[in-house]
Amino acid sequence: MAKVRAIVFDKTGTLTFGMPAVHEVKAAGELDQRALAYAAALEQFSNHPIAKAIVKKAVEQELPFNNFEVKEVREIPGKGIMGSVNGALLIVGNMSLMREFSCNCEKINTIHEDEKHTFVCISVNKIAEAYVCLIDDVRQDALEAIRALKKAGIYTAMLSGDKQEIAKEIAEKLGIKEVYAELSPEDKLIIVNRMKENYRLVAMVGDGVNDAPALAVSDVGIAMGGSGVDVALESADIVLVKNELIQVPYLIKLGRKTVEIAKQNIAISLGVKMILAALGLAGFIPLWFTVAVGDDGLTILSLLNASRLLRVKL
C-alpha cells in the first residue's frame, strides 16, 4: 500500500451503496406487474444488488412470484440471469445479454433509448416485454475518500458495467476523470493490467463476482466486506469490514508510515550495533553492556518507535 500509485474503484456496491431501488417498470403494453413478477421469480435466486431490488419491489406490490415454477436458473456474470418460469424462457439482463440470445427488443427500443439510469430488460420467450429502471446513490464517504487520495498523490479511476452516461454522472460527482463503462469482468481485468503498465503498482477496490478477476490480478485487492460476496473476499488482500471507503486513504498513509518506521528501525539497529561493536572491541565498554544495549535495548527502542503507528490518523 505504501508503493501504490493508482487505485481503481468499481462503481456499484463500492462508490455507490450497491442497493439500487426500482424507480419504475416500463412496458409497451399493460405488462408492468406481470413482467415484474416474472423477473422477481427468477431474480430471487441471485445475490446481485439489482436482483434484490427487483425482488423487494415485487414483495412491496404483493406479487405472487413465489408461486411460479422456476427451473434451470443460470446467472451470467456482468450481464444478467436466465431460466424457465412457468414454462417460458425468461431472460433478465442488460442489452448485451439480449443481443447475445437474439431477443426481439422492438417493443422497448423507443422507451429505453433516452433512459440515463440503470435498467435491465425483461425478455419472455426471446421477446423483450419490459424494462426495469433503477437508481443508485453515491456513498457518503466516497467523495471524501477520493479527495484524500488525490491529496496523497494517488491517481483514481472508475470501472462500471453500467451505461456510459450513468458512469460519467457518478464520476463527475466524485471528481474522477478516468471512467470506463459497459464493462464485463474480463474487460475490468484487462484495464487493471493496462494501468499496472502505466502506474506500476495498482490497487483495486470492489465488492462483487464481477470484480473478482480484477481484484486477483491487481497488486493490492481491497474488498468491501459488509456487502462483498465470498469470491470477492477470497480474491482480495484487504477487507474493509465496515464498508468505509475513507479507510482506503488511511491504508495508504498507514502503509507509508510503516515503511518509514521500519527503515528507521533498521538504520538505528545497524548503526548502534556497529558503534557498540567498535567500542567493545576497543575495550571502552564491557561485554555485558554491549549485549544489553545491542540486544534488549534496541528491541525496546524498536518497539517504542513502532508504537508511533498507533497514533496514525487520516
Secondary structure, 3 states (H helix, E strand, C coil): CCCCCEEEEEHHHHHECCCCEEEEEEECCCCHHHHHHHHHHHHCCCCCHHHHHHHHHHHHCCCCHHHCCEEEEEEECCCEEEEEECCEEEEEECHHHHHHCCCECHHHHHHHCCCCCEEEEEEECCEEEEEEEEECCECCCHHHHHHHHHHCCCEEEEECCCCHHHHHHHHHHHCCCEEECCCCHHHHHHHHHHHHHHHCCEEEEECCHHHHHHHHHCCEEEEECCCCCHHHHHHCCEEECCCCCCHHHHHHHHHHHHHHHHHHHHHHHHHHHHHHHHHHHHCCCCHHHHHHHHHHHHHHHHHHHHHHHHHCCC
